[in-house]
Amino acid sequence: MRIGFSKPQLKTVHIPGVGAIVLCRNRRARRMALSVRAGRPARLTLPVGVPLSVGLEFVHSKEAWLKRTQQKVSDGENNQLPYDGTTPFNTRRHRLQVVPCKEGKLKVSIREGTIRVSYPEQMPLSAPPVQQTIIKAVGEALRIEARQDLPVRIAQLAERHGLVFRRLFIKNLSSRWGSCSGCGNINLNLQLLRLPDDLIDYVILHELLHTRHPNHSPSFWRDLQAIVPSMTYQRRRLRDLARRGFLRSPLMPFES
């Protein structure tokens, strides 16, 4: 086993059969936690005060779980086929339509509930420029929907639970669903519109509660559990999506 140092309080451990494991310390962490995500090495988060040797023992005790989870993530990535035109794709309020045309350039229009992508007929549908244009077009449709829906929903939930935020920003993020700044500004991922309503509400309430608790302390989780009784279930659903690389695959359908 080889240990490399990449930056202060961040170490990379190479374990045969498993690969790289990033070890990092987090002063907010209350327990050791392993996570596996698509396109990244596995990560072990250590609370302050827990010796590195204990973390390494923990990693070794979880080798079988790591291998199983990495395989599931890999299978999910391999199953992420590009848009092939055979399966209908819809957002909440838009239908994707991809058609060949005689013109020699790619075109996108989003109106009247349709995302229309036209591509040169001499270019295969699987060509990277076509696939990238499709993904970008779907993202723009989601942005339209997010700007319509998320401000209304966060205002409703904030008022219902007596939580106050400063400003809302809607962004297209590839690694997180949302965040809350120290001054009470909230960022929400427009990809939330790909999720069912109860999961969207969970993410919004999670971030809203950070205006009261700026960290993941026991009191934060206690208060979140009080307003979202299904908190454990919702967290598990988000972790499963992360392992499947859901945010990195804009055309992947949601599966509960």
Helices and strands as residue ranges (DSSP letters): E 2-7, E 10-15, E 19-26, E 33-35, E 42-47, H 52-61, H 63-78, E 95-101, E 107-111, E 114-120, H 128-161, E 168-171, E 178-180, E 186-189, G 190-194, H 197-209, H 218-227, H 231-244
